[in-house]
Amino acid sequence: MTPAGRVDVIPLLLPLHRELLALLRSLRDPDWRRPTACPGWTVHDIAAHLLDGQLRRLSMGRDNWFGVQPAGELVDFLDRLNAEWVTAARRASPRVLISFLEVTGPELATHFAALDPDAPALFAVSWAGEETSANWMDIGREYTEHWHHQQQIRDAVGAPPLVSRRWLRPVLELFLRAVPHALPGASDGSIAIRISGDAGGDWVVRRGGRWLLYEGADDTADARVELSDDTAWRLWTRQPVRDRVRLSGNLALASAVANSLAVMARPRADAE
């Protein structure tokens, strides 16, 4: 086993954005109104949300402009911020959204590529339990955000998914960083996580003073979690797929893995 290392998604940012633009340009008017896995949000709403994220990251990270300061509990603040933008953006046509995304996507990719990957990031990745994150982790978080929301659009309109190893493997490697943070602090032991599919592999989380993530297999682990690569990304973005996950051994530890989240959200309703 080897400690989980840096995940470099910089080469994927612009290609992923181009895939989004090609997808959005292919949609008919009824497609933009289709419901998605995000409760209450349509395809149009998710596209607007992606634009909002790019505008905010450029404004704060590149231009040092913080127009809205966090207030209250962070999840509530982000939910309110997202809802305000999506509601207002419903006035914009799909053509207008695409035109803005054509500008913001490449500019954000250029901004991220110019950052020192190991320098402290502007924002910590809180779902990974980090109080300070390196830029590579923060940029990786943005990649997972852009990927999984694009996948939700693809699901909604029946478009081919971007689930080859090239696209999905970095998502899983980053989402797995949420697992140590979700495990009980007073417990010891080890959990083997096996993800099947083209993007999958074997990982182990062990406690040696603190929970740490390793890449590799461990047949002697105290708990085991087995799931497919498709189930994994859906599970850690709060979709109700717990029934597709196989848990064995120490069920308290295994369940904590299955209940972890790699997005800023309330615990899922199917958590046990």
FIPA-72818 format. One line per 10 residues: their letters; for each residue x, y, z of N, C-alpha, C, O, CB. Coordinates in steps of 0.05 Angstrom, whole numbers, plus 5000, padded with zeros to 4 digits. Glycine has a CB too. Layout:
BEGIN
A) X Y Z X Y Z X Y Z X Y Z X Y Z ~ ...
***
This chain:
BEGIN
MTPAGRVDVI) 5017 4976 5000 5000 5000 5000 5017 5025 5000 5039 5025 5012 4981 5000 5024 ~ 5008 5046 4987 5022 5071 4986 5003 5093 4994 4979 5092 4987 5034 5076 4958 ~ 5013 5114 5008 4995 5136 5016 4983 5149 4991 4996 5153 4971 5010 5157 5032 ~ 4958 5157 4993 4945 5171 4971 4958 5197 4966 4962 5213 4984 4914 5175 4977 ~ 4966 5202 4941 4981 5226 4935 4965 5247 4920 4940 5246 4918 5005 5219 4918 ~ 4979 5266 4909 4967 5288 4894 4952 5278 4870 4960 5260 4856 4988 5309 4886 ~ 4929 5291 4864 4914 5286 4840 4915 5310 4822 4905 5332 4830 4884 5278 4847 ~ 4927 5308 4799 4931 5331 4781 4909 5331 4760 4909 5314 4742 4959 5330 4768 ~ 4890 5349 4762 4868 5351 4743 4871 5374 4723 4854 5378 4706 4842 5353 4757 ~ 4893 5389 4725 4896 5412 4708 4893 5405 4678 4879 5420 4663 4923 5425 4712
PLLLPLHREL) 4905 5383 4668 4902 5376 4640 4873 5370 4632 4866 5369 4608 4919 5353 4633 ~ 4856 5364 4651 4828 5356 4645 4808 5379 4646 4786 5376 4636 4819 5335 4665 ~ 4815 5402 4658 4796 5423 4662 4784 5434 4636 4760 5435 4633 4809 5446 4678 ~ 4801 5441 4617 4791 5453 4592 4777 5431 4575 4756 5437 4564 4814 5465 4577 ~ 4788 5407 4573 4773 5386 4558 4745 5380 4570 4726 5376 4556 4789 5361 4557 ~ 4744 5380 4597 4718 5375 4609 4698 5398 4603 4675 5393 4598 4721 5372 4640 ~ 4708 5422 4603 4691 5445 4597 4682 5444 4568 4659 5451 4562 4706 5471 4602 ~ 4699 5436 4550 4691 5433 4522 4669 5412 4519 4651 5416 4502 4715 5426 4505 ~ 4671 5391 4534 4650 5370 4533 4624 5382 4543 4602 5376 4532 4658 5346 4551 ~ 4625 5399 4563 4600 5412 4573 4588 5430 4551 4564 5429 4546 4606 5429 4598
LALLRSLRDP) 4604 5446 4538 4594 5464 4518 4582 5448 4495 4560 5455 4485 4616 5482 4507 ~ 4595 5427 4486 4584 5411 4464 4558 5399 4473 4539 5397 4457 4604 5389 4456 ~ 4556 5390 4497 4531 5378 4507 4509 5399 4507 4487 5393 4497 4535 5367 4536 ~ 4514 5422 4519 4493 5443 4521 4484 5452 4493 4460 5458 4489 4503 5466 4537 ~ 4503 5455 4475 4496 5464 4448 4478 5443 4433 4463 5450 4415 4521 5469 4431 ~ 4479 5418 4442 4464 5397 4428 4435 5395 4439 4419 5381 4427 4477 5370 4432 ~ 4429 5409 4460 4403 5406 4473 4381 5421 4458 4385 5443 4447 4404 5416 4502 ~ 4357 5409 4458 4333 5423 4448 4320 5438 4471 4326 5433 4494 4313 5402 4435 ~ 4302 5456 4465 4289 5471 4486 4276 5454 4508 4280 5461 4531 4267 5489 4473 ~ 4261 5433 4501 4250 5417 4523 4271 5404 4542 4266 5400 4565 4232 5395 4512
DWRRPTACPG) 4295 5398 4531 4316 5386 4548 4324 5405 4570 4331 5395 4592 4340 5380 4530 ~ 4324 5431 4565 4333 5450 4586 4314 5450 4610 4322 5459 4632 4335 5478 4574 ~ 4290 5441 4606 4270 5441 4628 4268 5414 4642 4251 5411 4660 4243 5449 4617 ~ 4284 5395 4634 4282 5368 4646 4292 5369 4675 4311 5383 4682 4299 5348 4630 ~ 4278 5354 4693 4288 5353 4721 4314 5337 4723 4320 5320 4706 4266 5340 4739 ~ 4329 5342 4744 4354 5328 4748 4355 5316 4776 4336 5317 4791 4378 5348 4745 ~ 4378 5303 4782 4381 5291 4809 4384 5312 4831 4381 5305 4854 4406 5274 4809 ~ 4388 5337 4824 4388 5359 4844 4359 5367 4849 4346 5377 4831 4405 5384 4834 ~ 4349 5362 4873 4321 5367 4878 4312 5396 4871 4324 5415 4880 4315 5362 4908 ~ 4292 5398 4854 4281 5424 4847 4296 5438 4824 4288 5459 4816 4280 5441 4870
WTVHDIAAHL) 4318 5426 4815 4333 5439 4794 4330 5425 4767 4330 5400 4766 4363 5440 4802 ~ 4328 5441 4747 4327 5431 4719 4355 5431 4707 4374 5440 4720 4307 5448 4702 ~ 4357 5422 4682 4382 5423 4668 4391 5452 4666 4415 5458 4670 4379 5411 4639 ~ 4373 5470 4660 4379 5499 4658 4391 5509 4685 4410 5524 4685 4354 5515 4651 ~ 4379 5500 4707 4388 5509 4733 4417 5499 4739 4433 5515 4750 4370 5499 4755 ~ 4423 5475 4731 4450 5465 4736 4470 5480 4719 4492 5486 4728 4452 5434 4731 ~ 4463 5485 4694 4481 5500 4676 4486 5528 4688 4509 5538 4688 4470 5503 4648 ~ 4465 5540 4699 4468 5567 4711 4486 5565 4736 4502 5583 4742 4441 5578 4718 ~ 4482 5543 4752 4499 5539 4776 4528 5536 4769 4545 5547 4783 4489 5515 4791 ~ 4534 5522 4747 4562 5519 4739 4574 5546 4731 4597 5552 4737 4564 5500 4716
LDGQLRRLSM) 4558 5562 4717 4567 5589 4710 4572 5606 4735 4593 5620 4737 4547 5603 4692 ~ 4555 5605 4754 4558 5619 4779 4584 5612 4793 4599 5629 4802 4534 5614 4798 ~ 4589 5585 4794 4614 5577 4807 4639 5587 4793 4658 5595 4806 4615 5547 4808 ~ 4639 5588 4767 4662 5598 4752 4665 5628 4756 4687 5638 4759 4659 5592 4722 ~ 4643 5643 4756 4644 5671 4760 4655 5678 4788 4672 5695 4792 4617 5684 4757 ~ 4646 5663 4808 4655 5668 4836 4684 5662 4839 4699 5677 4852 4638 5652 4855 ~ 4693 5639 4828 4721 5631 4831 4740 5651 4817 4761 5657 4827 4726 5603 4820 ~ 4732 5660 4793 4748 5681 4780 4749 5707 4796 4770 5719 4799 4737 5685 4751 ~ 4726 5715 4805 4724 5740 4820 4740 5740 4845 4755 5759 4851 4695 5747 4826 ~ 4738 5718 4861 4752 5717 4886 4781 5709 4883 4799 5722 4894 4738 5698 4904
GRDNWFGVQP) 4786 5688 4867 4813 5677 4865 4832 5694 4848 4855 5698 4855 4812 5650 4855 ~ 4822 5703 4825 4839 5718 4806 4838 5748 4812 4859 5761 4811 4830 5713 4778 ~ 4814 5758 4818 4811 5787 4820 4809 5798 4849 4807 5822 4853 4786 5795 4805 ~ 4809 5779 4869 4808 5787 4897 4784 5804 4903 4785 5823 4918 4834 5803 4904 ~ 4761 5796 4891 4736 5810 4896 4717 5792 4911 4707 5772 4900 4723 5819 4869 ~ 4711 5799 4936 4693 5783 4953 4667 5800 4957 4665 5815 4976 4706 5776 4980 ~ 4649 5796 4939 4625 5813 4940 4605 5805 4961 4590 5822 4971 4611 5812 4914 ~ 4605 5779 4969 4586 5769 4990 4602 5754 5011 4617 5735 5004 4564 5752 4978 ~ 4600 5762 5036 4615 5749 5057 4597 5727 5070 4573 5731 5073 4624 5769 5078 ~ 4609 5704 5077 4594 5683 5090 4580 5693 5116 4592 5709 5131 4612 5659 5097
AGELVDFLDR) 4556 5684 5120 4541 5692 5144 4526 5667 5153 4512 5654 5138 4521 5716 5138 ~ 4528 5661 5179 4514 5639 5191 4527 5612 5185 4551 5612 5178 4485 5638 5181 ~ 4513 5590 5187 4524 5564 5182 4530 5561 5152 4515 5569 5135 4504 5541 5191 ~ 4554 5549 5146 4564 5549 5119 4546 5536 5099 4541 5547 5077 4591 5536 5118 ~ 4535 5512 5105 4517 5498 5086 4493 5515 5081 4484 5517 5057 4509 5470 5097 ~ 4481 5527 5101 4458 5544 5097 4465 5568 5079 4449 5576 5061 4446 5554 5124 ~ 4488 5580 5084 4497 5603 5068 4500 5596 5039 4490 5610 5022 4523 5615 5079 ~ 4513 5573 5034 4518 5565 5006 4492 5557 4993 4487 5564 4969 4537 5541 5006 ~ 4474 5544 5007 4448 5537 4995 4433 5562 4987 4421 5563 4966 4431 5520 5015 ~ 4433 5582 5005 4419 5607 4999 4432 5622 4975 4418 5632 4958 4420 5626 5024
LNAEWVTAAR) 4459 5622 4975 4473 5635 4953 4466 5622 4926 4461 5635 4906 4503 5635 4958 ~ 4467 5595 4926 4461 5580 4902 4433 5585 4892 4428 5588 4868 4466 5551 4906 ~ 4414 5584 4911 4386 5587 4904 4380 5615 4893 4365 5618 4873 4368 5582 4928 ~ 4392 5635 4904 4388 5663 4894 4397 5665 4865 4383 5677 4849 4403 5683 4912 ~ 4421 5654 4859 4431 5657 4832 4414 5641 4812 4407 5651 4791 4460 5647 4831 ~ 4408 5616 4819 4393 5599 4801 4365 5612 4795 4356 5611 4772 4389 5571 4813 ~ 4353 5623 4815 4327 5635 4811 4329 5659 4791 4313 5661 4773 4314 5645 4837 ~ 4349 5676 4796 4352 5699 4778 4360 5691 4750 4351 5703 4731 4374 5718 4790 ~ 4377 5670 4748 4387 5661 4722 4365 5648 4704 4369 5645 4680 4409 5642 4725 ~ 4342 5642 4716 4320 5631 4700 4310 5651 4679 4296 5643 4660 4298 5622 4718
RASPRVLISF) 4318 5676 4683 4311 5697 4663 4328 5695 4638 4321 5707 4617 4312 5725 4676 ~ 4351 5682 4640 4370 5680 4618 4364 5657 4600 4358 5635 4610 4399 5678 4629 ~ 4366 5661 4574 4361 5639 4555 4385 5620 4555 4407 5627 4564 4357 5651 4527 ~ 4381 5595 4546 4403 5577 4543 4426 5588 4526 4449 5584 4532 4394 5551 4530 ~ 4419 5603 4505 4440 5615 4488 4457 5634 4504 4481 5635 4500 4427 5629 4464 ~ 4444 5650 4521 4459 5669 4537 4477 5654 4557 4501 5662 4560 4440 5688 4553 ~ 4467 5633 4570 4484 5618 4588 4508 5606 4574 4530 5608 4585 4467 5595 4601 ~ 4504 5595 4551 4526 5583 4536 4547 5604 4529 4571 5600 4531 4516 5569 4510 ~ 4537 5628 4521 4556 5649 4513 4574 5657 4537 4598 5661 4533 4540 5674 4503 ~ 4562 5659 4560 4578 5666 4584 4598 5643 4591 4621 5648 4597 4560 5672 4608
LEVTGPELAT) 4588 5618 4589 4605 5596 4596 4629 5593 4576 4650 5584 4584 4589 5570 4596 ~ 4625 5601 4552 4646 5601 4532 4670 5619 4541 4692 5614 4534 4636 5610 4505 ~ 4664 5639 4556 4684 5658 4566 4696 5649 4592 4720 5648 4596 4673 5686 4569 ~ 4679 5642 4611 4688 5637 4639 4703 5611 4642 4722 5610 4657 4664 5636 4657 ~ 4696 5590 4627 4709 5564 4629 4739 5566 4623 4755 5558 4640 4696 5544 4612 ~ 4747 5575 4599 4775 5578 4593 4790 5597 4611 4813 5591 4618 4778 5587 4564 ~ 4777 5619 4620 4791 5637 4638 4797 5624 4665 4818 5629 4676 4774 5663 4641 ~ 4778 5608 4675 4782 5595 4700 4804 5574 4698 4820 5571 4716 4756 5582 4711 ~ 4804 5558 4676 4825 5538 4672 4852 5551 4671 4871 5541 4682 4819 5523 4646 ~ 4855 5574 4657 4880 5589 4656 4888 5598 4684 4912 5596 4691 4878 5613 4637
HFAALDPDAP) 4870 5609 4699 4876 5618 4726 4886 5595 4744 4906 5598 4758 4851 5630 4739 ~ 4872 5572 4743 4881 5550 4760 4908 5539 4751 4924 5532 4768 4860 5527 4758 ~ 4913 5538 4725 4939 5528 4715 4962 5546 4724 4985 5536 4725 4938 5526 4685 ~ 4957 5571 4730 4979 5589 4738 4986 5587 4767 5006 5599 4776 4971 5618 4731 ~ 4970 5573 4783 4974 5571 4812 4995 5550 4818 4998 5530 4804 4948 5565 4826 ~ 5011 5555 4840 5029 5535 4851 5012 5513 4863 4997 5518 4882 5049 5547 4872 ~ 5014 5488 4853 4996 5467 4863 4999 5461 4893 4980 5452 4906 5000 5442 4848 ~ 5023 5466 4904 5028 5460 4932 5024 5484 4951 5027 5480 4975 5055 5449 4935 ~ 5019 5507 4940 5015 5530 4957 4987 5529 4970 4970 5515 4961 5017 5557 4941 ~ 4983 5543 4993 4957 5543 5006 4935 5554 4988 4939 5574 4975 4958 5559 5032
ALFAVSWAGE) 4913 5540 4988 4891 5548 4971 4874 5570 4984 4876 5574 5008 4873 5525 4965 ~ 4859 5584 4968 4841 5605 4979 4820 5593 4997 4812 5606 5017 4828 5620 4956 ~ 4811 5569 4990 4790 5556 5006 4799 5528 5014 4811 5514 4998 4763 5555 4991 ~ 4793 5520 5038 4798 5493 5047 4775 5475 5038 4753 5484 5035 4801 5492 5078 ~ 4782 5450 5033 4762 5430 5025 4750 5418 5051 4761 5399 5062 4774 5408 5006 ~ 4728 5430 5060 4718 5422 5087 4707 5394 5087 4707 5381 5108 4697 5442 5095 ~ 4695 5385 5064 4684 5358 5065 4706 5336 5068 4700 5313 5074 4668 5352 5040 ~ 4731 5344 5064 4754 5326 5069 4766 5331 5096 4786 5319 5103 4775 5330 5047 ~ 4754 5348 5112 4763 5353 5139 4788 5371 5140 4802 5371 5161 4769 5328 5153 ~ 4793 5386 5119 4818 5402 5118 4812 5431 5127 4792 5443 5119 4829 5402 5089
ETSANWMDIG) 4829 5441 5145 4827 5469 5153 4843 5487 5134 4836 5510 5130 4837 5472 5181 ~ 4863 5476 5122 4878 5489 5100 4884 5468 5079 4892 5446 5085 4905 5502 5111 ~ 4878 5475 5054 4883 5457 5032 4904 5468 5013 4908 5492 5011 4857 5452 5016 ~ 4918 5450 5000 4936 5458 4978 4920 5464 4954 4897 5455 4951 4957 5435 4972 ~ 4931 5481 4936 4916 5488 4912 4907 5464 4896 4885 5464 4885 4933 5506 4894 ~ 4924 5443 4894 4916 5420 4878 4891 5407 4888 4875 5397 4872 4939 5399 4877 ~ 4887 5407 4915 4863 5395 4926 4839 5413 4921 4817 5402 4915 4867 5390 4956 ~ 4842 5438 4924 4820 5457 4919 4812 5456 4889 4788 5456 4883 4828 5485 4927 ~ 4832 5456 4871 4826 5454 4843 4813 5427 4837 4794 5425 4820 4852 5457 4826 ~ 4822 5406 4850 4810 5379 4847 4781 5380 4855 4764 5368 4842 4825 5359 4862
REYTEHWHHQ) 4775 5393 4877 4747 5396 4886 4730 5409 4865 4708 5401 4860 4746 5412 4912 ~ 4741 5430 4852 4726 5443 4830 4722 5424 4807 4701 5425 4794 4741 5468 4821 ~ 4742 5408 4800 4739 5389 4779 4716 5370 4785 4699 5364 4768 4765 5373 4774 ~ 4715 5359 4810 4693 5341 4817 4666 5354 4815 4646 5342 4808 4698 5329 4845 ~ 4665 5380 4823 4640 5395 4821 4631 5397 4792 4608 5392 4786 4644 5423 4834 ~ 4649 5405 4775 4642 5408 4747 4635 5381 4734 4616 5380 4718 4665 5421 4731 ~ 4650 5360 4741 4644 5334 4729 4617 5323 4738 4601 5315 4721 4667 5314 4736 ~ 4612 5324 4764 4588 5310 4773 4562 5325 4765 4541 5313 4760 4588 5305 4803 ~ 4564 5352 4763 4541 5367 4754 4537 5362 4724 4514 5360 4715 4544 5397 4760 ~ 4558 5361 4709 4555 5354 4680 4543 5326 4677 4526 5322 4659 4582 5356 4666
QQIRDAVGAP) 4551 5308 4694 4540 5281 4693 4510 5281 4699 4495 5265 4688 4555 5262 4711 ~ 4502 5298 4718 4473 5300 4725 4457 5310 4701 4435 5301 4696 4469 5318 4749 ~ 4469 5329 4686 4456 5338 4661 4454 5315 4641 4433 5310 4628 4471 5362 4649 ~ 4476 5300 4638 4476 5278 4619 4456 5257 4627 4442 5246 4610 4504 5265 4618 ~ 4454 5251 4652 4433 5232 4662 4405 5242 4654 4388 5226 4645 4435 5228 4692 ~ 4401 5268 4659 4374 5279 4655 4365 5278 4626 4341 5275 4620 4373 5307 4665 ~ 4384 5282 4607 4376 5284 4579 4383 5258 4563 4378 5257 4539 4390 5307 4566 ~ 4394 5238 4577 4401 5213 4564 4425 5215 4546 4428 5200 4527 4378 5204 4548 ~ 4444 5233 4552 4468 5236 4536 4489 5216 4546 4488 5207 4569 4480 5265 4538 ~ 4508 5208 4529 4529 5188 4537 4544 5199 4561 4552 5223 4561 4548 5182 4514
PLVSRRWLRP) 4549 5183 4581 4563 5192 4605 4593 5194 4601 4604 5181 4583 4558 5173 4628 ~ 4606 5212 4616 4636 5214 4616 4647 5197 4639 4655 5208 4660 4645 5244 4618 ~ 4646 5171 4636 4653 5153 4658 4677 5135 4652 4682 5115 4666 4630 5136 4666 ~ 4692 5141 4631 4717 5126 4626 4737 5132 4648 4733 5151 4664 4729 5132 4598 ~ 4758 5116 4650 4778 5120 4671 4790 5148 4670 4795 5160 4691 4800 5099 4668 ~ 4793 5159 4646 4805 5186 4643 4790 5206 4660 4802 5222 4674 4806 5194 4614 ~ 4763 5205 4658 4747 5225 4671 4740 5219 4700 4741 5236 4718 4721 5230 4656 ~ 4732 5193 4705 4721 5186 4731 4742 5179 4752 4737 5183 4775 4702 5163 4727 ~ 4764 5167 4743 4784 5159 4763 4793 5183 4781 4794 5180 4805 4809 5148 4749 ~ 4799 5207 4770 4807 5229 4788 4784 5237 4807 4789 5245 4830 4815 5253 4772
VLELFLRAVP) 4759 5235 4798 4737 5241 4815 4736 5222 4839 4733 5231 4862 4710 5239 4800 ~ 4740 5196 4834 4740 5177 4856 4763 5181 4875 4760 5180 4900 4740 5148 4845 ~ 4787 5186 4864 4810 5191 4881 4807 5215 4899 4816 5215 4922 4835 5195 4863 ~ 4793 5235 4889 4788 5259 4905 4765 5254 4925 4767 5262 4948 4782 5283 4888 ~ 4743 5242 4916 4721 5237 4934 4729 5220 4958 4718 5223 4980 4698 5224 4919 ~ 4748 5201 4953 4757 5184 4975 4770 5199 4998 4771 5189 5020 4776 5163 4965 ~ 4778 5224 4993 4789 5240 5014 4768 5248 5035 4775 5256 5057 4802 5266 5003 ~ 4743 5244 5028 4722 5250 5048 4719 5228 5068 4708 5233 5090 4695 5254 5033 ~ 4729 5204 5062 4724 5181 5080 4738 5184 5107 4725 5180 5127 4734 5156 5066 ~ 4764 5190 5108 4777 5192 5135 4762 5212 5153 4760 5208 5177 4806 5200 5132
HALPGASDGS) 4753 5234 5142 4739 5255 5157 4713 5244 5169 4704 5254 5189 4734 5279 5140 ~ 4701 5225 5156 4674 5215 5164 4676 5193 5185 4656 5186 5197 4660 5204 5141 ~ 4701 5183 5190 4704 5160 5209 4705 5170 5237 4715 5191 5243 4728 5144 5202 ~ 4695 5153 5256 4695 5161 5285 4724 5165 5295 4741 5148 5291 4681 5140 5301 ~ 4728 5187 5309 4755 5194 5318 4766 5175 5339 4791 5172 5341 4755 5221 5329 ~ 4749 5163 5355 4759 5146 5377 4764 5117 5369 4775 5102 5384 4740 5147 5400 ~ 4758 5110 5344 4760 5083 5335 4788 5077 5324 4801 5095 5314 4739 5076 5315 ~ 4795 5052 5325 4819 5042 5311 4811 5021 5291 4788 5011 5292 4841 5031 5331 ~ 4829 5014 5273 4823 4992 5255 4830 5000 5226 4845 5019 5222 4794 4985 5256 ~ 4819 4985 5208 4825 4990 5179 4800 4982 5163 4785 4963 5170 4850 4974 5170
IAIRISGDAG) 4796 4996 5141 4773 4991 5124 4784 4988 5095 4798 5006 5085 4752 5014 5126 ~ 4778 4967 5082 4785 4962 5054 4761 4971 5037 4739 4963 5041 4792 4932 5049 ~ 4767 4987 5017 4747 4997 4998 4754 4987 4970 4775 4993 4960 4745 5028 4999 ~ 4737 4971 4959 4741 4960 4932 4720 4972 4913 4696 4968 4918 4740 4929 4932 ~ 4729 4986 4893 4711 4998 4873 4715 4984 4847 4737 4985 4836 4716 5029 4870 ~ 4694 4971 4837 4696 4956 4812 4691 4975 4788 4681 4997 4792 4677 4933 4811 ~ 4698 4966 4764 4694 4982 4741 4719 4994 4730 4741 4992 4742 4674 5004 4747 ~ 4717 5006 4706 4741 5016 4692 4756 5037 4708 4781 5038 4707 4732 5029 4666 ~ 4742 5053 4724 4755 5074 4739 4762 5066 4768 4773 5082 4783 4738 5099 4740 ~ 4756 5041 4775 4759 5032 4802 4786 5024 4811 4806 5029 4797 4740 5010 4807
GDWVVRRGGR) 4787 5011 4834 4812 5002 4845 4808 4994 4875 4786 4991 4884 4834 5023 4843 ~ 4831 4991 4889 4830 4984 4917 4843 5006 4934 4864 5017 4927 4844 4957 4922 ~ 4829 5012 4956 4840 5032 4975 4836 5021 5004 4819 5004 5009 4826 5060 4972 ~ 4852 5032 5022 4850 5024 5050 4851 5050 5067 4867 5067 5061 4872 5004 5059 ~ 4834 5051 5087 4836 5073 5107 4844 5060 5133 4830 5042 5143 4808 5088 5109 ~ 4866 5070 5145 4876 5060 5170 4880 5082 5190 4885 5105 5183 4903 5045 5165 ~ 4877 5075 5215 4882 5094 5236 4908 5089 5250 4913 5067 5261 4858 5094 5257 ~ 4926 5108 5249 4952 5107 5263 4956 5134 5276 4974 5149 5267 4975 5099 5245 ~ 4941 5140 5297 4940 5167 5307 4917 5183 5295 4903 5198 5309 4966 5181 5303 ~ 4914 5180 5269 4891 5191 5254 4885 5174 5230 4903 5159 5221 4897 5221 5246
WLLYEGADDT) 4862 5176 5219 4854 5161 5196 4869 5171 5171 4869 5195 5166 4824 5161 5192 ~ 4881 5153 5156 4895 5160 5132 4887 5142 5109 4880 5119 5113 4926 5158 5137 ~ 4887 5153 5085 4879 5139 5061 4904 5128 5046 4923 5142 5042 4863 5157 5042 ~ 4902 5103 5039 4924 5090 5023 4912 5077 4998 4888 5070 4998 4938 5068 5040 ~ 4928 5075 4978 4920 5060 4954 4932 5032 4955 4956 5029 4959 4929 5075 4928 ~ 4915 5012 4952 4924 4984 4953 4903 4967 4967 4882 4977 4976 4950 4982 4968 ~ 4907 4941 4967 4888 4922 4979 4897 4913 5006 4921 4914 5012 4884 4898 4960 ~ 4878 4904 5023 4884 4893 5049 4864 4872 5055 4841 4878 5061 4885 4916 5071 ~ 4872 4846 5053 4853 4824 5058 4847 4820 5088 4830 4804 5094 4864 4799 5046 ~ 4862 4833 5105 4859 4830 5134 4844 4853 5147 4844 4855 5172 4885 4826 5147
ADARVELSDD) 4833 4871 5131 4820 4895 5142 4796 4887 5160 4784 4866 5157 4810 4913 5120 ~ 4791 4905 5180 4769 4900 5198 4741 4904 5185 4722 4892 5194 4771 4919 5222 ~ 4740 4920 5165 4715 4924 5151 4720 4926 5121 4742 4932 5112 4701 4950 5161 ~ 4699 4919 5105 4702 4920 5076 4677 4935 5065 4655 4931 5074 4704 4891 5065 ~ 4683 4951 5044 4662 4965 5030 4667 4959 5000 4689 4964 4990 4662 4996 5035 ~ 4646 4948 4986 4649 4941 4958 4626 4955 4942 4603 4953 4950 4648 4910 4954 ~ 4634 4968 4921 4614 4982 4904 4626 4987 4877 4650 4984 4873 4606 5009 4918 ~ 4609 4994 4857 4618 4999 4830 4627 5028 4828 4621 5045 4845 4597 4993 4810 ~ 4642 5035 4807 4651 5063 4803 4627 5081 4799 4627 5104 4807 4670 5065 4780 ~ 4606 5071 4785 4582 5087 4781 4567 5093 4807 4558 5115 4812 4563 5074 4761
TAWRLWTRQP) 4565 5072 4824 4553 5076 4850 4569 5094 4867 4557 5111 4882 4549 5049 4864 ~ 4596 5093 4866 4613 5108 4884 4608 5138 4881 4604 5152 4901 4642 5102 4879 ~ 4609 5148 4856 4606 5177 4853 4578 5186 4861 4574 5208 4871 4613 5186 4824 ~ 4558 5170 4855 4531 5177 4863 4528 5177 4893 4515 5194 4905 4511 5158 4850 ~ 4539 5157 4906 4538 5155 4935 4549 5180 4949 4537 5191 4967 4552 5130 4945 ~ 4573 5188 4940 4587 5210 4954 4578 5237 4945 4588 5258 4954 4617 5207 4949 ~ 4558 5238 4926 4545 5263 4919 4516 5263 4928 4499 5279 4918 4547 5269 4889 ~ 4509 5246 4947 4484 5246 4961 4460 5234 4946 4437 5238 4954 4477 5274 4968 ~ 4466 5218 4925 4443 5204 4913 4437 5179 4929 4455 5167 4941 4451 5197 4883 ~ 4412 5171 4929 4403 5148 4946 4410 5121 4934 4392 5108 4922 4373 5150 4950
VRDRVRLSGN) 4435 5113 4936 4444 5087 4924 4456 5069 4945 4471 5051 4939 4464 5093 4902 ~ 4449 5073 4971 4461 5057 4992 4455 5027 4988 4471 5010 4996 4450 5065 5019 ~ 4433 5020 4976 4426 4992 4972 4444 4978 4952 4443 4954 4950 4397 4990 4963 ~ 4460 4993 4937 4479 4981 4918 4507 4976 4931 4524 4966 4918 4482 5000 4894 ~ 4510 4984 4956 4537 4982 4969 4537 4957 4987 4519 4953 5003 4543 5008 4985 ~ 4558 4941 4984 4561 4917 5001 4580 4923 5024 4603 4931 5020 4571 4893 4984 ~ 4570 4919 5049 4585 4924 5073 4590 4898 5087 4572 4881 5088 4571 4944 5091 ~ 4614 4894 5099 4619 4870 5114 4640 4876 5135 4653 4897 5135 4629 4847 5096 ~ 4643 4858 5155 4661 4862 5177 4650 4881 5197 4626 4879 5204 4688 4872 5166 ~ 4666 4899 5207 4658 4919 5227 4638 4938 5214 4646 4956 5199 4683 4934 5239
LALASAVANS) 4612 4934 5219 4592 4949 5204 4591 4978 5212 4583 4995 5196 4565 4937 5209 ~ 4600 4985 5237 4601 5013 5245 4621 5029 5227 4615 5051 5218 4608 5016 5275 ~ 4644 5017 5223 4664 5030 5206 4655 5030 5177 4658 5050 5163 4691 5016 5209 ~ 4645 5007 5167 4637 5006 5139 4614 5025 5133 4614 5038 5112 4628 4977 5132 ~ 4595 5028 5152 4573 5046 5148 4582 5075 5148 4571 5091 5133 4552 5042 5170 ~ 4602 5082 5163 4613 5109 5163 4624 5116 5136 4621 5139 5127 4634 5112 5185 ~ 4637 5096 5123 4647 5101 5096 4623 5106 5077 4624 5125 5060 4663 5077 5086 ~ 4603 5090 5079 4580 5092 5061 4564 5118 5066 4549 5127 5048 4562 5068 5064 ~ 4566 5130 5090 4552 5154 5096 4567 5179 5091 4557 5201 5094 4544 5153 5125 ~ 4593 5177 5083 4609 5200 5078 4599 5215 5054 4586 5203 5036 4639 5193 5075
LAVMARPRAD) 4605 5241 5053 4596 5258 5031 4620 5274 5020 4636 5284 5036 4573 5277 5039 ~ 4622 5277 4994 4643 5293 4982 4632 5318 4969 4642 5328 4949 4658 5277 4961 ~ 4610 5328 4981 4598 5354 4973 4589 5368 4998 4586 5355 5019 4574 5350 4953 ~ 4585 5394 4997 4575 5409 5019 4544 5405 5020 4530 5417 5004 4583 5439 5018 ~ 4535 5388 5039 4506 5382 5040 4499 5370 5067 4517 5362 5081 4498 5363 5017 ~ 4474 5370 5072 4464 5356 5096 4468 5326 5093 4469 5317 5070 4434 5363 5102 ~ 4469 5311 5115 4471 5282 5113 4448 5271 5097 4425 5282 5099 4472 5269 5141 ~ 4452 5250 5081 4431 5239 5065 4410 5226 5082 4415 5217 5104 4443 5218 5045 ~ 4386 5225 5071 4363 5214 5085 4366 5184 5089 4354 5173 5108 4338 5219 5070 ~ 4382 5170 5073 4384 5140 5075 4408 5133 5092 4415 5109 5093 4386 5127 5048
AE) 4421 5152 5106 4443 5145 5124 4434 5128 5147 4412 5131 5157 4457 5171 5134 ~ 4452 5110 5155 4446 5092 5177 4468 5094 5198 4467 5081 5219 4443 5062 5168
***
